[in-house]
Amino acid sequence: MKNLNEFESLNETELTEINGGCGICDFIEDVTDAIIDAAMAIVEFALTVGEK
């Protein structure tokens, strides 16, 4: 997961240069956001189940 943190620390200008300005940047950002949202939902569910 170290690579993900390094990836997130890059600013959008650097990402655009790396990817040649194509639409992959937005795609990766959307996928990353979706993974984070899913992980948070799982944690929330686990905490709810754990309380019962």
VOVO-166476 format. One record per atom (N, C-alpha, C, CB): residue in one letter; atom name; residue number from 1; x, y, z. Coordinates in steps of 0.001 Angstrom, whole numbers, plus 500000, padded with zeros to 6 digits. Glycine has a CB too. Example, Ala and Ser with C-alpha at 12.3 -4.5 7.8 and 13.67 -1.06 7.14 Angstrom:
+------+------+-----+--------+--------+--------+
! rest ! atom !  nr !     c1 !     c2 !     c3 !
+------+------+-----+--------+--------+--------+
!    A !    N !   1 ! 513190 ! 494310 ! 507800 !
!    A !   CA !   1 ! 512300 ! 495500 ! 507800 !
!    A !    C !   1 ! 513200 ! 496700 ! 507800 !
!    A !   CB !   1 ! 511308 ! 495527 ! 509046 !
!    S !    N !   2 ! 512850 ! 497750 ! 507080 !
!    S !   CA !   2 ! 513670 ! 498940 ! 507140 !
!    S !    C !   2 ! 512900 ! 500030 ! 507870 !
!    S !   CB !   2 ! 514084 ! 499402 ! 505725 !
+------+------+-----+--------+--------+--------+
! end
This chain:
+------+------+-----+--------+--------+--------+
! rest ! atom !  nr !     c1 !     c2 !     c3 !
+------+------+-----+--------+--------+--------+
!    M !    N !   1 ! 500830 ! 498791 ! 500000 !
!    M !   CA !   1 ! 500000 ! 500000 ! 500000 !
!    M !    C !   1 ! 500866 ! 501262 ! 500000 !
!    M !   CB !   1 ! 499061 ! 500005 ! 501220 !
!    K !    N !   2 ! 502176 ! 501112 ! 500151 !
!    K !   CA !   2 ! 503060 ! 502267 ! 500142 !
!    K !    C !   2 ! 502921 ! 503038 ! 498830 !
!    K !   CB !   2 ! 504516 ! 501829 ! 500354 !
!    N !    N !   3 ! 502793 ! 502319 ! 497718 !
!    N !   CA !   3 ! 502676 ! 502976 ! 496418 !
!    N !    C !   3 ! 501445 ! 503862 ! 496333 !
!    N !   CB !   3 ! 502636 ! 501944 ! 495315 !
!    L !    N !   4 ! 500342 ! 503426 ! 496948 !
!    L !   CA !   4 ! 499116 ! 504212 ! 496916 !
!    L !    C !   4 ! 499326 ! 505556 ! 497611 !
!    L !   CB !   4 ! 497963 ! 503440 ! 497579 !
!    N !    N !   5 ! 500010 ! 505546 ! 498768 !
!    N !   CA !   5 ! 500273 ! 506789 ! 499486 !
!    N !    C !   5 ! 501170 ! 507717 ! 498674 !
!    N !   CB !   5 ! 500913 ! 506495 ! 500841 !
!    E !    N !   6 ! 502171 ! 507160 ! 498022 !
!    E !   CA !   6 ! 503038 ! 507978 ! 497184 !
!    E !    C !   6 ! 502236 ! 508554 ! 496022 !
!    E !   CB !   6 ! 504237 ! 507153 ! 496664 !
!    F !    N !   7 ! 501343 ! 507729 ! 495470 !
!    F !   CA !   7 ! 500501 ! 508148 ! 494351 !
!    F !    C !   7 ! 499599 ! 509299 ! 494775 !
!    F !   CB !   7 ! 499658 ! 506967 ! 493831 !
!    E !    N !   8 ! 498997 ! 509206 ! 495953 !
!    E !   CA !   8 ! 498079 ! 510244 ! 496431 !
!    E !    C !   8 ! 498807 ! 511550 ! 496718 !
!    E !   CB !   8 ! 497352 ! 509772 ! 497686 !
!    S !    N !   9 ! 500105 ! 511466 ! 497050 !
!    S !   CA !   9 ! 500847 ! 512671 ! 497391 !
!    S !    C !   9 ! 501229 ! 513487 ! 496150 !
!    S !   CB !   9 ! 502094 ! 512302 ! 498171 !
!    L !    N !  10 ! 501136 ! 512879 ! 494972 !
!    L !   CA !  10 ! 501411 ! 513622 ! 493745 !
!    L !    C !  10 ! 500285 ! 514625 ! 493492 !
!    L !   CB !  10 ! 501570 ! 512657 ! 492536 !
!    N !    N !  11 ! 500658 ! 515809 ! 493002 !
!    N !   CA !  11 ! 499575 ! 516747 ! 492676 !
!    N !    C !  11 ! 499042 ! 516450 ! 491284 !
!    N !   CB !  11 ! 500066 ! 518217 ! 492764 !
!    E !    N !  12 ! 497924 ! 517051 ! 490919 !
!    E !   CA !  12 ! 497251 ! 516712 ! 489664 !
!    E !    C !  12 ! 498080 ! 517085 ! 488440 !
!    E !   CB !  12 ! 495907 ! 517403 ! 489596 !
!    T !    N !  13 ! 498897 ! 518122 ! 488546 !
!    T !   CA !  13 ! 499742 ! 518505 ! 487414 !
!    T !    C !  13 ! 500719 ! 517392 ! 487098 !
!    T !   CB !  13 ! 500498 ! 519815 ! 487709 !
!    E !    N !  14 ! 501350 ! 516835 ! 488140 !
!    E !   CA !  14 ! 502291 ! 515732 ! 487936 !
!    E !    C !  14 ! 501578 ! 514521 ! 487351 !
!    E !   CB !  14 ! 502980 ! 515354 ! 489259 !
!    L !    N !  15 ! 500365 ! 514229 ! 487845 !
!    L !   CA !  15 ! 499608 ! 513097 ! 487319 !
!    L !    C !  15 ! 499307 ! 513283 ! 485839 !
!    L !   CB !  15 ! 498307 ! 512914 ! 488101 !
!    T !    N !  16 ! 498932 ! 514506 ! 485463 !
!    T !   CA !  16 ! 498613 ! 514781 ! 484062 !
!    T !    C !  16 ! 499845 ! 514562 ! 483191 !
!    T !   CB !  16 ! 498084 ! 516222 ! 483893 !
!    E !    N !  17 ! 501016 ! 515004 ! 483683 !
!    E !   CA !  17 ! 502255 ! 514813 ! 482925 !
!    E !    C !  17 ! 502580 ! 513330 ! 482799 !
!    E !   CB !  17 ! 503424 ! 515559 ! 483597 !
!    I !    N !  18 ! 502441 ! 512592 ! 483886 !
!    I !   CA !  18 ! 502758 ! 511165 ! 483879 !
!    I !    C !  18 ! 501867 ! 510426 ! 482891 !
!    I !   CB !  18 ! 502602 ! 510568 ! 485286 !
!    N !    N !  19 ! 500579 ! 510751 ! 482887 !
!    N !   CA !  19 ! 499614 ! 510028 ! 482070 !
!    N !    C !  19 ! 499372 ! 510669 ! 480703 !
!    N !   CB !  19 ! 498317 ! 509925 ! 482807 !
!    G !    N !  20 ! 500119 ! 511690 ! 480387 !
!    G !   CA !  20 ! 499974 ! 512331 ! 479089 !
!    G !    C !  20 ! 498677 ! 513105 ! 478935 !
!    G !   CB !  20 ! 500065 ! 511308 ! 478016 !
!    G !    N !  21 ! 498020 ! 513409 ! 480041 !
!    G !   CA !  21 ! 496813 ! 514230 ! 479996 !
!    G !    C !  21 ! 495581 ! 513486 ! 479522 !
!    G !   CB !  21 ! 497041 ! 515401 ! 479114 !
!    C !    N !  22 ! 495632 ! 512153 ! 479435 !
!    C !   CA !  22 ! 494461 ! 511405 ! 478987 !
!    C !    C !  22 ! 493497 ! 511183 ! 480163 !
!    C !   CB !  22 ! 494888 ! 510046 ! 478364 !
!    G !    N !  23 ! 492375 ! 510529 ! 479887 !
!    G !   CA !  23 ! 491323 ! 510395 ! 480894 !
!    G !    C !  23 ! 491609 ! 509395 ! 482000 !
!    G !   CB !  23 ! 490071 ! 510014 ! 480232 !
!    I !    N !  24 ! 492762 ! 508738 ! 481963 !
!    I !   CA !  24 ! 493058 ! 507703 ! 482967 !
!    I !    C !  24 ! 493142 ! 508306 ! 484380 !
!    I !   CB !  24 ! 494387 ! 506985 ! 482619 !
!    C !    N !  25 ! 493558 ! 509565 ! 484455 !
!    C !   CA !  25 ! 493690 ! 510213 ! 485774 !
!    C !    C !  25 ! 492359 ! 510204 ! 486525 !
!    C !   CB !  25 ! 494193 ! 511667 ! 485615 !
!    D !    N !  26 ! 491324 ! 510674 ! 485838 !
!    D !   CA !  26 ! 489996 ! 510729 ! 486438 !
!    D !    C !  26 ! 489499 ! 509331 ! 486763 !
!    D !   CB !  26 ! 489010 ! 511439 ! 485506 !
!    F !    N !  27 ! 489797 ! 508385 ! 485890 !
!    F !   CA !  27 ! 489376 ! 507002 ! 486115 !
!    F !    C !  27 ! 490026 ! 506454 ! 487382 !
!    F !   CB !  27 ! 489735 ! 506116 ! 484900 !
!    I !    N !  28 ! 491340 ! 506641 ! 487516 !
!    I !   CA !  28 ! 492058 ! 506146 ! 488692 !
!    I !    C !  28 ! 491517 ! 506828 ! 489951 !
!    I !   CB !  28 ! 493589 ! 506394 ! 488549 !
!    E !    N !  29 ! 491262 ! 508123 ! 489857 !
!    E !   CA !  29 ! 490736 ! 508868 ! 491001 !
!    E !    C !  29 ! 489371 ! 508320 ! 491417 !
!    E !   CB !  29 ! 490628 ! 510370 ! 490663 !
!    D !    N !  30 ! 488503 ! 508057 ! 490429 !
!    D !   CA !  30 ! 487172 ! 507511 ! 490719 !
!    D !    C !  30 ! 487278 ! 506128 ! 491352 !
!    D !   CB !  30 ! 486327 ! 507440 ! 489434 !
!    V !    N !  31 ! 488162 ! 505292 ! 490822 !
!    V !   CA !  31 ! 488339 ! 503942 ! 491369 !
!    V !    C !  31 ! 488869 ! 504016 ! 492794 !
!    V !   CB !  31 ! 489298 ! 503113 ! 490484 !
!    T !    N !  32 ! 489848 ! 504885 ! 493018 !
!    T !   CA !  32 ! 490422 ! 505048 ! 494359 !
!    T !    C !  32 ! 489344 ! 505498 ! 495345 !
!    T !   CB !  32 ! 491588 ! 506070 ! 494334 !
!    D !    N !  33 ! 488542 ! 506484 ! 494941 !
!    D !   CA !  33 ! 487456 ! 506967 ! 495799 !
!    D !    C !  33 ! 486465 ! 505844 ! 496106 !
!    D !   CB !  33 ! 486726 ! 508150 ! 495131 !
!    A !    N !  34 ! 486147 ! 505050 ! 495107 !
!    A !   CA !  34 ! 485197 ! 503954 ! 495301 !
!    A !    C !  34 ! 485751 ! 502917 ! 496272 !
!    A !   CB !  34 ! 484861 ! 503291 ! 493957 !
!    I !    N !  35 ! 487035 ! 502611 ! 496161 !
!    I !   CA !  35 ! 487671 ! 501648 ! 497070 !
!    I !    C !  35 ! 487646 ! 502177 ! 498498 !
!    I !   CB !  35 ! 489128 ! 501357 ! 496632 !
!    I !    N !  36 ! 487974 ! 503458 ! 498657 !
!    I !   CA !  36 ! 487969 ! 504068 ! 499993 !
!    I !    C !  36 ! 486561 ! 504050 ! 500575 !
!    I !   CB !  36 ! 488506 ! 505519 ! 499936 !
!    D !    N !  37 ! 485559 ! 504409 ! 499777 !
!    D !   CA !  37 ! 484164 ! 504398 ! 500239 !
!    D !    C !  37 ! 483744 ! 502996 ! 500662 !
!    D !   CB !  37 ! 483225 ! 504919 ! 499135 !
!    A !    N !  38 ! 484124 ! 502004 ! 499861 !
!    A !   CA !  38 ! 483772 ! 500617 ! 500179 !
!    A !    C !  38 ! 484448 ! 500176 ! 501472 !
!    A !   CB !  38 ! 484170 ! 499676 ! 499025 !
!    A !    N !  39 ! 485712 ! 500521 ! 501632 !
!    A !   CA !  39 ! 486451 ! 500148 ! 502841 !
!    A !    C !  39 ! 485806 ! 500780 ! 504077 !
!    A !   CB !  39 ! 487934 ! 500582 ! 502728 !
!    M !    N !  40 ! 485414 ! 502040 ! 503968 !
!    M !   CA !  40 ! 484773 ! 502722 ! 505097 !
!    M !    C !  40 ! 483437 ! 502066 ! 505436 !
!    M !   CB !  40 ! 484564 ! 504217 ! 504778 !
!    A !    N !  41 ! 482676 ! 501680 ! 504414 !
!    A !   CA !  41 ! 481394 ! 501017 ! 504632 !
!    A !    C !  41 ! 481593 ! 499681 ! 505337 !
!    A !   CB !  41 ! 480659 ! 500811 ! 503301 !
!    I !    N !  42 ! 482623 ! 498943 ! 504942 !
!    I !   CA !  42 ! 482923 ! 497653 ! 505576 !
!    I !    C !  42 ! 483297 ! 497847 ! 507039 !
!    I !   CB !  42 ! 484062 ! 496931 ! 504830 !
!    V !    N !  43 ! 484137 ! 498841 ! 507311 !
!    V !   CA !  43 ! 484541 ! 499130 ! 508698 !
!    V !    C !  43 ! 483322 ! 499515 ! 509523 !
!    V !   CB !  43 ! 485601 ! 500266 ! 508743 !
!    E !    N !  44 ! 482472 ! 500367 ! 508969 !
!    E !   CA !  44 ! 481265 ! 500809 ! 509670 !
!    E !    C !  44 ! 480362 ! 499613 ! 509980 !
!    E !   CB !  44 ! 480498 ! 501858 ! 508827 !
!    F !    N !  45 ! 480201 ! 498728 ! 508994 !
!    F !   CA !  45 ! 479390 ! 497524 ! 509174 !
!    F !    C !  45 ! 479985 ! 496638 ! 510273 !
!    F !   CB !  45 ! 479287 ! 496738 ! 507845 !
!    A !    N !  46 ! 481299 ! 496459 ! 510232 !
!    A !   CA !  46 ! 481977 ! 495619 ! 511227 !
!    A !    C !  46 ! 481787 ! 496192 ! 512629 !
!    A !   CB !  46 ! 483483 ! 495495 ! 510900 !
!    L !    N !  47 ! 481874 ! 497502 ! 512764 !
!    L !   CA !  47 ! 481684 ! 498135 ! 514071 !
!    L !    C !  47 ! 480250 ! 497945 ! 514555 !
!    L !   CB !  47 ! 482029 ! 499637 ! 514001 !
!    T !    N !  48 ! 479297 ! 498076 ! 513645 !
!    T !   CA !  48 ! 477885 ! 497898 ! 514003 !
!    T !    C !  48 ! 477632 ! 496469 ! 514476 !
!    T !   CB !  48 ! 476970 ! 498234 ! 512802 !
!    V !    N !  49 ! 478150 ! 495502 ! 513737 !
!    V !   CA !  49 ! 477978 ! 494092 ! 514098 !
!    V !    C !  49 ! 478700 ! 493802 ! 515415 !
!    V !   CB !  49 ! 478511 ! 493165 ! 512969 !
!    G !    N !  50 ! 479862 ! 494407 ! 515590 !
!    G !   CA !  50 ! 480655 ! 494194 ! 516806 !
!    G !    C !  50 ! 479967 ! 494688 ! 518062 !
!    G !   CB !  50 ! 481984 ! 494875 ! 516675 !
!    E !    N !  51 ! 479117 ! 495706 ! 517938 !
!    E !   CA !  51 ! 478422 ! 496262 ! 519102 !
!    E !    C !  51 ! 477318 ! 495345 ! 519599 !
!    E !   CB !  51 ! 477841 ! 497620 ! 518764 !
!    K !    N !  52 ! 476784 ! 494509 ! 518717 !
!    K !   CA !  52 ! 475639 ! 493662 ! 519086 !
!    K !    C !  52 ! 476067 ! 492443 ! 519880 !
!    K !   CB !  52 ! 474886 ! 493218 ! 517841 !
+------+------+-----+--------+--------+--------+
! end
